[in-house]
Amino acid sequence: MSAPIIDLDTVDSTNLEARRRIADGRLAEGTIVTAREQTGGRARRGRSWTSPPGNLYWSRIAFPTPDWPPVWGLSMVCGLAVLDLARAALPTDVPVALKWPNDVLVDGGKLAGILLESGERDGRPWVICGIGVNLVSSPPTGQLYAAADLAAKGATDIDRDRAVHDLARHFERRLAAYLAGGLPAIRSSVMEHLAGIGGPIVARITDDPADDVAGTLRGLDAQCRAEILTADGSLRAISAGDLFFGATVPRS
C-alpha cells in the first residue's frame, strides 16, 4: 500500500509543514507533503529557495530504524531520484549529471534544491527529505550557481501532478537499493553520473574562503566523501561542503 500524499495549494515550506505534522503525530513512514507554491522555501546554509507556482515542492518523511545505513546517505538518494526524473523527461541528447553530493545538473545548470532535516519525537528519530525541482521556471541569473529548468532544456510534456508521483516512484526505488546495499550501492550509483572527475575543483567547507580546498576531483571514497588531490600531492576527503568546478569560486 502506498504512503499518503498530502497535496496542498500554498504553504510556507513543505519541510516546515512536515515538521508540524510530525510534532502532532500525524505522519506515517513514507508520507509525502507537497504544495503548488511555497511562500518561504528554504535551502541549505539558510539560503532561500524561490518557489513560484508550476515547479515541484516535495518532502518525504522517513523514520529510520537502527538497521538502516547512515541516514546522511539519503541526501544522495534524493539526488539520484531527481536525476531519474530529469532523465525521463528530457531529450536523450541533453546532458544530466550529479555534482557531489546531490546537485542535479542539466546541461550544466542546477535543477533542484535538496534539504534534509532530522529530529526526534518521543524517542523516535525522523528525517525529512525535502526536494524542490525547477519544472517550468528557474531563478534569474546572478545566483551563485547557474540554474536550469526542465522546460527550458527541452522537456515538452511536463505535468506537475504527475511529477509528484513520478518522483515518489524514483525515490522509493533508490531508497530500496540503498537500504539493501548500503554505502557501496549508493557510491556505485553516484559514480555512474558524477560530474567533474579529473578536472579542477574547489570545495568550500565553511563561509571562510581561507578554508577552501582546491585541487583535482578524484571521485568518491568508500564513505562517499569527495576526494580531492591537492597541489601538494595530498588526498583530501571532503564530507560536507559546496563544490565548484574550475580553479576559483564564482562571486554570488
VEXPAKE-277782 format. One record per residue (C-alpha): x, y negated, z. Coordinates in steps of 0.1 Angstrom, whole numbers, padded with zeros to 4 digits, always signed. Layout:
N
XYZ;...
END
This chain:
252
+0000+0000+0000;+0014-0034-0010;+0020-0060+0017;-0003-0090+0016;+0005-0122-0004;-0006-0154+0013;-0011-0179-0016;-0015-0215-0006;-0021-0246-0026;+0001-0270-0007;+0024-0265+0023;+0053-0284+0038;+0076-0253+0033;+0068-0216+0027;+0096-0207+0051;+0081-0230+0078;+0046-0216+0073;+0060-0181+0076;+0078-0191+0108;+0045-0204+0122;+0026-0173+0113;+0054-0151+0128;+0051-0171+0161;+0013-0164+0161;+0019-0127+0154;+0001-0129+0121;+0027-0115+0097;+0034-0079+0089;+0066-0064+0073;+0068-0074+0037;+0042-0102+0038;+0049-0129+0012;+0039-0166+0018;+0038-0186-0014;+0025-0220-0024;+0019-0240-0056;+0036-0271-0041;+0058-0279-0012;+0060-0313+0004;+0091-0306+0025;+0111-0279+0007;+0144-0272+0022;+0177-0257+0010;+0210-0247+0027;+0230-0271+0048;+0200-0294+0054;+0195-0302+0018;+0161-0308+0004;+0145-0287-0024;+0124-0306-0050;+0091-0288-0051;+0067-0301-0077;+0037-0280-0089;+0044-0254-0116;+0075-0238-0100;+0077-0209-0077;+0080-0212-0039;+0081-0179-0022;+0090-0165+0012;+0091-0128+0022;+0092-0117+0058;+0113-0087+0070;+0115-0071+0104;+0149-0053+0103;+0154-0022+0123;+0187-0010+0139;+0195+0014+0110;+0195-0014+0084;+0227-0025+0067;+0238-0061+0075;+0209-0085+0072;+0230-0111+0056;+0231-0088+0026;+0195-0099+0019;+0209-0131+0005;+0224-0111-0024;+0192-0090-0026;+0173-0123-0032;+0198-0134-0059;+0196-0101-0078;+0158-0103-0077;+0158-0138-0092;+0183-0126-0118;+0159-0098-0127;+0130-0123-0130;+0151-0146-0152;+0165-0119-0174;+0130-0105-0181;+0116-0140-0191;+0144-0153-0212;+0156-0146-0247;+0184-0120-0247;+0210-0145-0261;+0206-0168-0231;+0234-0160-0205;+0223-0152-0170;+0248-0146-0142;+0253-0148-0104;+0276-0173-0087;+0285-0158-0053;+0268-0153-0030;+0233-0158-0045;+0231-0186-0070;+0215-0175-0103;+0230-0194-0133;+0211-0197-0165;+0233-0210-0193;+0255-0224-0165;+0227-0242-0146;+0214-0233-0112;+0179-0218-0115;+0169-0211-0079;+0174-0220-0043;+0176-0193-0016;+0174-0199+0021;+0175-0171+0047;+0163-0179+0082;+0162-0155+0112;+0150-0153+0147;+0133-0130+0172;+0097-0127+0186;+0090-0105+0216;+0124-0088+0212;+0118-0080+0176;+0142-0096+0151;+0128-0111+0119;+0143-0126+0087;+0126-0148+0062;+0139-0146+0026;+0129-0180+0011;+0132-0184-0027;+0125-0214-0049;+0126-0208-0087;+0126-0235-0114;+0100-0221-0138;+0089-0252-0158;+0110-0281-0144;+0142-0287-0126;+0157-0316-0106;+0171-0346-0125;+0207-0349-0134;+0231-0364-0109;+0229-0335-0085;+0259-0317-0070;+0250-0287-0092;+0237-0287-0128;+0202-0274-0127;+0182-0252-0151;+0146-0241-0155;+0132-0211-0175;+0110-0232-0198;+0139-0254-0209;+0160-0224-0216;+0136-0207-0239;+0111-0188-0218;+0077-0191-0236;+0053-0170-0215;+0056-0185-0180;+0028-0178-0156;+0034-0189-0120;+0008-0165-0106;+0023-0136-0124;+0058-0147-0113;+0047-0144-0077;+0041-0106-0082;+0070-0101-0106;+0095-0115-0081;+0079-0093-0054;+0084-0062-0075;+0120-0071-0083;+0127-0079-0047;+0113-0046-0034;+0133-0026-0059;+0166-0044-0050;+0158-0041-0013;+0152-0004-0015;+0186+0001-0033;+0203-0020-0005;+0186+0000+0023;+0196+0032+0007;+0232+0023-0004;+0243-0005+0019;+0271-0029+0011;+0287-0007-0016;+0255-0007-0035;+0249-0044-0033;+0286-0051-0042;+0283-0030-0073;+0252-0047-0084;+0265-0082-0078;+0298-0075-0095;+0280-0065-0127;+0268-0100-0130;+0294-0121-0112;+0304-0153-0129;+0339-0168-0128;+0361-0138-0123;+0396-0145-0133;+0390-0183-0135;+0399-0212-0113;+0376-0217-0083;+0373-0240-0053;+0355-0227-0021;+0340-0255+0001;+0338-0239+0035;+0329-0270+0056;+0320-0306+0049;+0357-0315+0052;+0374-0312+0018;+0407-0305+0037;+0393-0271+0044;+0387-0263+0007;+0403-0231-0006;+0414-0233-0042;+0427-0205-0065;+0416-0178-0088;+0384-0158-0082;+0394-0121-0080;+0359-0107-0072;+0343-0093-0040;+0360-0072-0013;+0343-0042+0004;+0324-0066+0027;+0310-0085-0002;+0332-0115+0006;+0346-0137-0023;+0383-0130-0028;+0404-0160-0039;+0440-0157-0049;+0456-0189-0039;+0486-0207-0054;+0510-0194-0028;+0501-0158-0037;+0479-0151-0006;+0445-0135-0009;+0417-0153+0010;+0384-0136+0017;+0355-0162+0020;+0325-0150+0040;+0305-0183+0037;+0306-0214+0016;+0299-0230-0018;+0319-0220-0048;+0327-0245-0076;+0341-0234-0110;+0372-0253-0120;+0401-0268-0101;+0381-0296-0083;+0348-0301-0066;+0324-0324-0086;+0311-0355-0069;+0274-0355-0059;
END
